Amino acid sequence: THKQAVAGGATSRAAPRSAPGIDYTVAEVTMYNGSDAVLRFISGSALDDDSMPFLPGYVAAGKPDAPTFGIQRMDHIVGNVPDLLSNVDHMIAATGFHEFAEFTAEDVGTVDSGLNSMVLASNNEAVLLPMNEPTTGGKRKSQILTYLEQNRGPGVQHIALKTNDIFAT
C-alpha cells in the first residue's frame, strides 16, 4: 500500500518497517500537500491475534473489558486545506479512495463565512476523509482560513467518533 501510495504521488514519511518476532508492517505517507499529518498503513496478523494490541511499544491501559461508553469507532477525520481540488486529487491518487459527497458554501455556509468540502471514502466506505477549503467574500474570515493561518498550513481539524446513542455516550 505504501509503495502504491508513493507511486500515486504521496510523500513517504516512514518506509514500511516491522519488528523481529511480530507479524506486522507499518508505514506512513503525508496526508495533505504541505502538511505534517500522516496516513498510517498497518497490516499483519499481530493486529488480530492479540500479540500486538496496537503498535510496538504500546501498553494497553485499563482492563480489556473496560466500558466503551457507546463509542463504536472513528466515523470520519476532517482536514482543512487551502486548495480543495489539488488535495482531493492527491488523496485519490495516493489511496484509490472515491468521492463520497460534496458540499459548497451554499450548502454549509452562512452570510458571514463558508467553506467548500468534499468527502473521500475507501472502497467499503468504512473510512471517510472529508476535506474543507475556505471561501472568501463573506463578512468575516472563514473559520477554515483562520485554522490554516493558526496551524501554519493544512492539517486535521477534527476526528468524529461514532455512537448510536449520543446522550448515553
Buried (B, 14 or more C-beta within 10 A) or exposed (E): BBEBBBEBBBBBBEEBEBBEEEBBBBBBBBBBBBBBBBBEBBBBEBBEEEEBEEEEEEEEEEEEEEEEEBEEEEBBBBBBBBBBEEBBEBBBBBBBBEEBEEBEBEEBBEEEBBBBBBBBBBEEEEBBBBBBBBBEEBEEEBBBBBBBEEBEBBBBBEEEBEBEEEEEE
